[in-house]
Amino acid sequence: MDKGYRLNAATGIHKGDRPYQQDQVALFAHPRINGCVMGVVADGMGGRTGGRKASDQVLLTSRQLFEHFSPDSEDASALLRQIGEESHMVIRMTAVAAEQEPHSTLAAFLIAPGGECHWLHTGDSRLYHFRGSTLVRRTKDQSYVQAMVDAGEMTPDEAAVHPKSNVLLGCLGTEDDPKLDAHIIPQLQVGDSLLACTDGLWHYFTDEELGSVLHSLPPRDASEFLIDKARVRAAGAGDNLSLAIVRVERLVTNKPQVGSAFTPLR
């Protein structure tokens, strides 16, 4: 990716219709290296305090390890895996000490200065890569209903409304080691967007709708729009929701950028 670009980013979070917030989200700019950015979302589970402790731990571990990361000499995929493994270990220790059962999902991406992007996830928080409005790739949920879809025993539409749609087959803090699924985007391009979000958000949108919104609106406006629309579609029964968006934009110094037309979702 040439130097004539910038990263435009935003986060959003809402407790939905729950009495307390267990999601956490953050975007971190590297303290020493320009153009190195990490986004993290974590959906905590395990009661009011247990779930929040778990998601807090994910963000604390992410920030601490990222601040000591050297993009020029260290491997970004290894860093993300270390974040997952250390978060998992500390959450497990918290469970023993507090006699709780805290767990958390994890969806994190790291953009290196040259435009290479690494991501990692466990649970059902998702990562999306869009090129323009077209979906290039997204993570696969580690959930009961996704396993049923993969086995041909359930359609995606049936999975979306299944009573066990929130049952996870993997996450941080379980007795078994988490399955940490990783992916590398060799080169981000101008017009690409990355989205990390919890199930309280993605549950209410198709991939096509998300792509349209991220392509048509700046990240801050897209974040606000998606939260507002998810709240309407949840109809009073919405979960916590959080998201982080990064869009690669071309630097324009002689005239304002003009976005494409945006068609509101129904």
DATA-V962852 format. One line per field, one symbol per residue. ss: DSSP state (a for helix, b for strand, c for the rest). phi: phi as a letter, one per 40 degrees, with the letter a starting at -180 (. if undefined). burial: 1 if it has 16 or more other C-alpha atoms within 10 Angstrom, else 0. Layout:
BEGIN
ss=???
phi=???
burial=???
END
This chain:
BEGIN
ss=ccccbbbbbbbbbbccccccccbbbbbbbcccccccbbbbbbbbbcaaaaaaaaaaaaaaaaaaaaaccccccccaaaaaaaaaaaaaaaaaaaaaaaccccbbcbbbbbbcccccbbbbbbcccbbbbbbccbbbbbccccbaaaaaaacccccaaaaacccccccbcccbccccccccbbbbbccccccbbbbbbcaaaaccccaaaaaaaaaaccaaaaaaaaaaaaaaaaccccccbbbbbbbbbbcccccccccccccccc
phi=.cccbbbbbabaaacgbccabbcaaabbcccbbcgbbbbababcbhgdcccccccccccccccccccccbdcbbccccccccdccccdcccccccccbfbbcbacabbbbbcdchcbbbaaagbcbbbbbbgbcccaacbccbccccccccgcacdccccbccbccccbaacgccccccbcbabcdacbdhcbbbbacccbcdbbcccccccccccbcdcccccccccccccccfgbccdaaabbbbcbccbbbaccbcccbcdcc
burial=00001010111111111000111111101100001111111111110001111111111011100100101000011011101111111111011000001111111111111011111111111111111111100111111111101000000000100000000111111100011111000001111111111111111100001111111111110110111011100100011111111111110000000000000000
END
